[in-house]
Amino acid sequence: MLALGTATAAGGLAGVGARTALAEPTSLSPAASPSSASSEVWQRLRAGNARFAAGRQRWPRQDPAHRRSLVEGQDPVACVLGCADSRVPAELLFDQGLGDLFTVRAVGEVLDDAVVGSVEYAVEHLHVPVVVVLGHSRCGAVAAAIDLVQGRSEVTGSVSTVARAIEATVRATPADPDPQRFLAACVRTQTARVAEELPRRSPAIRAALDDHGVEIVVGVYDLASGLVTRY
């Protein structure tokens, strides 16, 4: 199931407080169905993000004993595909611990074979029930692509590969005279396009969505508020 569409009050994390800060198991309920497993994971991430945004982090599962317990293997509850931006570390903003998240990071969430293969590994071999494609406000890669399309600057070197990969996103986003609103809209478009492209590029990811109830969630992290909004 691909979770796309407009933001809703249920999707956004604004206003989520102590009521959703539930005790977190270290793994999923053994009897959880695929759909309930993805819902369970997303509620856990929502609660963790609410704690992070409010400054009430628990810093779970980071003690030496837990670290040693992971030596022989991992059993993450979700895969997070996010930007390489230093301000967007998934484990921190979702208040998760060691081994909880399988994180894949690429500037602007731009897909290549290595990124797609990493997400594919998470769903096919680690059996995560949720893949979160996570954009963020004021993304420099998206801003560079906007400048490129609008002719304000030229991007050179290997960075140009990233900007040109996002160029189609900029062209597909309705124009807005306000630069910051347009940037925010392009970020939302980019995360949605990446989420749609993943199953097209990987038969294994497509099969996980169609046959095993894996869900792709599209979210955008706000640098100022600390909140993730689901779209």
C-alpha angles and dihedrals in degrees: 000000000000113000106212136137139079123338115264134192088252092051098048118076096215110126095017106138142150091327091070098036092103128173107270125222117219089236139015124282106276093229096044115133117226093259094045090045093056091046091048092051094047092050088051092051092046091053092047092049091049089054091048094049091049093047093245099119120164096200089215129198098008100117123116094254093055091045090055091048089063096056094095098045151323135253107183120184096216144012116230118198106193144151121284089235109134091229095063110065106162097208091055100043092047091041094233132149141232112309095010099105132038100213126199116184130191130157108269089357086276111177125231131155093275093051094046090046091052093053090044090054090052095054099035102040106018092037097219111180095211135046114192116201101201124195124175141212120270093016109188094208092055091045090053090052090051091051089049094051093044093047096240095126144002120238115212138188124017091328087071088066089062095045093048091049088059094042093094089054091056092048091049094053117091112251119257125186091217107083096207094047090049091050090050091049091050090051090054091047092050095052091047092049092050091050091051094045097052097073091041091057097041125048088193092057091045090052091049090054096043102037108023105038096246111162129211111212121197115210140164122210118216111219093206102046098030090227129131116218119202118222 
